[in-house]
Amino acid sequence: MKKIILAFGFLAFVFSCSSKEQPTGEDVTIDYANASKDYVEQPAAGDATAEAGAAGSDDGLAMIEASDCLACHKVDTKVIGPSYQEVAEKYSEADIDMLAQKIIDGGSGNWGQVPMTPHPDVNMDKARTMVKYILSLKK
């Protein structure tokens, strides 16, 4: 008899704890992977070179998001390394190859003594695309 009472008590407990919430229609889904794309300045409509540059920026952003870069860098906030906007303000288009090589080789000293880890799996073209995106953030 005790086993039956315990079984019914357990079933009552499980039944009372479970609930079937009815959807309210107010569920919101946020796509965090693409949220930063809202902050990239868009080119003027009809500008073919600007549109090509924006496509390259999107590729660079996608490559950055797929890598470990965001662990140390953010667009507008210093984390471990400088923000991408700080890098964009310090460097110009003439520095693309140097910065791309810095992504591949790593290094330290330009922004303090915390070293940037090397990324030997990133090829030079991919690194250039990432740098072009970063430089596009210049204000």
C-alpha positions in Angstrom: 0.0 0.0 0.0 2.9 2.4 0.8 4.4 1.8 -2.6 1.1 2.7 -4.3 0.8 5.9 -2.2 4.4 6.9 -3.0 3.9 6.2 -6.7 0.8 8.4 -6.8 2.6 11.1 -4.8 5.5 11.0 -7.2 3.2 11.2 -10.3 1.3 14.1 -8.7 4.6 15.9 -8.1 5.9 15.3 -11.7 2.5 16.4 -13.1 2.4 19.6 -11.0 6.0 20.5 -11.9 5.5 20.1 -15.6 3.7 22.8 -17.5 2.7 23.4 -21.0 3.1 27.1 -21.6 1.1 28.5 -24.4 3.1 30.5 -26.9 2.2 34.2 -26.7 3.4 35.1 -30.2 6.0 37.5 -28.7 9.0 35.2 -29.0 12.0 37.1 -30.3 15.1 35.5 -31.9 18.3 37.5 -32.0 21.0 36.6 -34.5 24.1 37.5 -32.6 26.4 36.2 -35.3 25.1 38.9 -37.7 24.4 41.7 -35.1 27.6 43.5 -35.7 26.9 43.8 -39.4 24.3 46.5 -38.5 27.1 48.8 -37.4 29.1 48.6 -40.6 28.6 51.7 -42.7 26.9 50.8 -46.0 27.9 52.2 -49.4 25.8 54.6 -51.4 23.4 52.8 -53.8 24.7 52.4 -57.3 28.3 52.8 -56.3 29.9 49.6 -57.8 33.3 50.0 -56.1 31.7 50.8 -52.8 29.4 47.7 -53.2 32.5 45.5 -54.0 34.2 47.0 -50.9 31.1 46.2 -48.8 31.1 42.6 -50.0 34.8 42.4 -49.0 34.0 43.9 -45.6 31.3 41.3 -45.1 33.8 38.5 -46.0 36.3 40.0 -43.6 33.8 40.1 -40.8 32.7 36.5 -41.5 36.3 35.4 -41.3 36.9 37.2 -38.1 33.7 35.7 -36.5 34.8 32.2 -37.6 38.2 32.6 -36.0 39.3 33.2 -32.4 39.9 36.9 -33.0 36.8 38.0 -31.0 38.3 36.5 -27.8 40.8 39.3 -27.6 39.4 42.1 -29.9 36.0 43.8 -30.1 34.9 46.5 -32.6 34.8 49.4 -30.3 36.1 48.2 -26.9 39.6 47.2 -25.8 39.6 43.7 -24.4 43.0 42.0 -24.3 44.1 43.6 -27.5 43.1 46.9 -29.0 39.6 47.5 -30.5 39.3 47.2 -34.2 38.5 50.9 -34.4 41.7 51.8 -32.6 43.6 49.7 -35.1 41.8 51.4 -38.0 42.7 54.8 -36.6 46.4 54.0 -36.2 47.0 52.3 -39.6 46.2 53.0 -43.2 45.7 51.1 -46.5 49.4 51.2 -46.9 49.8 48.9 -43.9 47.5 46.1 -45.1 50.3 43.6 -45.9 52.2 44.4 -42.7 49.0 43.9 -40.6 48.1 40.7 -42.5 51.5 39.3 -41.8 51.1 40.3 -38.1 47.9 38.2 -38.0 49.7 35.2 -39.4 52.9 35.6 -37.3 51.6 37.2 -34.1 53.8 39.5 -32.1 53.9 42.1 -29.4 55.0 45.6 -28.6 52.8 47.7 -30.8 50.0 47.8 -28.2 51.7 46.9 -25.0 53.5 43.7 -23.8 50.6 41.3 -24.2 51.5 39.2 -27.2 49.1 38.4 -30.1 49.0 34.7 -30.8 50.1 33.6 -34.2 47.6 32.2 -36.7 49.6 30.2 -39.1 46.5 28.5 -40.5 45.3 31.8 -42.0 46.7 32.4 -45.5 47.8 35.9 -46.7 44.7 36.5 -48.8 42.3 35.7 -45.9 44.4 37.9 -43.6 44.3 40.8 -46.0 40.5 40.5 -46.2 40.3 40.6 -42.5 42.5 43.7 -42.3 40.5 45.5 -45.0 37.4 44.9 -42.9 39.2 46.3 -39.8 40.4 49.4 -41.7 36.9 50.0 -43.0 35.9 50.8 -39.4 37.9 54.0 -39.4 35.7 56.9 -38.3 
